[in-house]
């Protein structure tokens, strides 16, 4: 019986570790997507503002 409980505890601990790794991978992927999106939006906004500034008189 002691061996069985040890095996069950080991299995539960491994599942928790795997779940934490999966969450960490998802979090890093979401962070990368957010950084890329913000960078692209910033670049596009900068281009739009430069176009508008160039079209203004005296620009």
C-alpha positions in Angstrom: 0.0 0.0 0.0 2.9 2.4 0.8 4.4 1.8 -2.6 1.0 2.6 -4.3 0.6 5.9 -2.4 4.2 6.8 -3.3 3.5 6.2 -7.0 0.3 8.2 -6.8 2.0 11.1 -5.2 4.8 11.0 -7.8 2.2 11.0 -10.6 0.3 14.0 -9.2 3.5 16.0 -8.7 4.6 15.3 -12.3 1.2 16.4 -13.6 1.4 19.7 -11.7 4.9 20.4 -13.0 3.8 19.6 -16.6 0.7 21.9 -16.2 2.9 24.7 -14.9 5.3 24.3 -17.9 2.3 24.4 -20.2 1.0 27.6 -18.6 4.4 29.2 -18.8 4.7 28.4 -22.5 1.2 29.8 -23.2 2.1 32.9 -21.2 5.3 33.5 -23.1 3.6 33.0 -26.4 0.9 35.5 -25.5 3.6 37.9 -24.4 5.4 37.6 -27.7 2.2 38.1 -29.7 1.4 41.2 -27.6 4.9 42.7 -28.1 4.7 42.1 -31.9 1.2 43.6 -32.1 2.2 46.7 -30.1 5.3 47.1 -32.2 3.4 46.8 -35.5 0.7 49.2 -34.3 3.4 51.7 -33.1 5.1 51.6 -36.5 1.9 52.0 -38.4 0.8 54.9 -36.2 4.2 56.6 -36.7 3.9 56.3 -40.5 0.4 57.7 -40.4 1.4 60.7 -38.2 4.4 61.3 -40.5 2.2 61.3 -43.6 -0.2 63.7 -41.9 2.6 66.0 -40.8 4.1 66.0 -44.3 0.7 67.0 -45.8 0.2 70.0 -43.4 1.3 73.4 -44.7 4.8 74.1 -43.6 5.5 70.4 -43.1 
